[in-house]
Amino acid sequence: MEMSAPFFKYGLFGDEASLLVAFAIGIGFGFFLERAGFGSARKLVAQFYLTDLAVFKVMFTAIVTAMLGVTYLAWMGVLDLSLVYLVPTYWVPQVVGGLLLGAGFVIGGYCPGTSMAAVATGRIDGLVYALGIGAGTLAFAGLFPVLRGLYLAGSAGAQTLPQLFHLPYGLVVFAVVLMALAGFYGAGLVEAHFGARGERS
Amino acid sequence: MAMRWSWSRLSLNQKLAAGALTLGLLALFARPNRGNVITLDVKELATIIDKEGDHVTAGELGGWIVAGHADYRLIDLRSEKEYAEYHIPTAENVTLTALPDAPLLANEKIVLYSEGGIHASQAWMLLRAKGFKNAYTLKGGLDQWKEDILFPTLAENATPQERARFERAAALAKFFGGSPQAGGTQTVAAKMPEMPKVEAPAAAAGATSTPPKKKKEGC
């Protein structure tokens, strides 16, 4: 079969149309976040109290689903994996940023995507959180000349697990599936343990 | 004893898990195409080169440095030794072999230069292949920079317009620590005037070349 994806890279649509596509995907993403209950900070922070690990389960399910889809599409020759954009690794800012985002998640009860879903359903706390994201983004942009060194520290280029561990691509896929299934099983045990003792809200 | 196993007894989640496991197992044999093939729009590149949209001139670059622009990154592709001897103010040293892994961002305005310009052009191709849309070369390389910026010459039989242009060039040359060559009947063979010291040019503030001292901030 002729390679035909990623559609954007093969020029199926241009820059402007790609924004519309992104909008449609974004709406779909938000819809399913909301349907999974992630428009509520209570549901999200239950993750950190170990009473409800739905966030972990939904996100890992999404990862496994997308991974299998991409693997099989590439295997069938429909998707050219070498054209899929990989976020380059800058491990210092990514570790720092990850910790910051985690702290913000615990304090604010949302992550960026879920806060937008919360805003869409009219939650005030989601709105405050989204304003915080805007303010933080502006502050970062303003401070960029100062933060540039940090921003570019620890550059390791675009990395993939198969390349990093010198393992066959399929083996990594299988390992991640196993990890997910073990994780789901473990999450069930954790919920049974902490969820039973915790007060229902 | 244990209940007889049957597919219909499984919950939806368990069925999905079994499906994922099966697909994961099958994926062990997957040979997805992930070739290192890069696709270049040859026509687009040819158009850019033809329209001279792939380079900046020494004069333009000099103007940016004087004005203290900080929206570009100037990359010196020569060896470390050559870089240490002289480099254009604000330049960072990234050798050609180090370029593919250099911490450059695809959306940055990047100006590449080498001694003459051939290496810079080749590096430009590499960056374009990596998806850098905002890459340029310094037209004529460092040679042209010396000729136009550091050591501009004024012919003896210059017209008034040429003299006026030379005055401006001379001011720029002094800014960069060069020496304008007035009234010279220099031939190409004439020995090169002394290169300015690396520290000498009163480099515009703003764009500094190496930011290691900044690393402490922000953590």
Interface residues (C-beta under 8 A of the other chain):
Chain A: M3 K9 V64 T65 L68 V70 T71 Y72 A74 W75 G77 D80 L81 S82 L83 Y90 V96 L143 P145 V146 L147 R148 G149 L150 L152 A153 S155 G157 P168 Y169 G170 L171 V173 F174 V176 V177 L178 A180 L181 F184
Chain B: N13 A17 A20 L21 L23 G24 L25 A27 L28 F29 A30 R31 P32 N33 R34 G35 N36 V37 I38 T39 A70 P100 D101 A102 P103 P211 P212 K213 K214 K215 E217 G218 C219
